[in-house]
Amino acid sequence: MPEPSTSTGPVKGPASYFPSIEAKYGKPISHWMDVLRAAGALKHMEYVALLKTDHGMGHGHANALVAAYLANK
């Protein structure tokens, strides 16, 4: 699968997972950011566990979302 690209080059880091997350789980990234925001103050792995347990998300996708969320918090 080719890397997503932008006018400035390939997307790197957690955002590179976003297209596959949206395709697999059928929700926009903004939905997942709202889920994390609504969870309150948690540690990184607690957010990951929440996405995995409550939303059936795989570890890599959950970790990418949490990393992006915490980086932009």
VENJO-V861027 format. One line per field, one symbol per residue. ss: DSSP state (2 for helix, 1 for strand, 0 for the rest). phi: phi as a letter, one per 30 degrees, with the letter a starting at -180 (. if undefined). psi: psi as a letter, one per 40 degrees, with the letter a starting at -180 (. if undefined). A space follows every 50 residues. Layout:
BEGIN
ss->???
phi->???
psi->???
END
This chain:
BEGIN
ss->00001100110022222222222220002222222222000002222222 22222000222222222222200
phi->.dddbbdckddbiedddeedddddcibdeedddddddddidbdedddede ddddbidddddddddddddddcd
psi->hiiiiaeeaihiaddeedddddddeeiiddddddddddeahiiddddddd ddddefiiddddddddddddde.
END
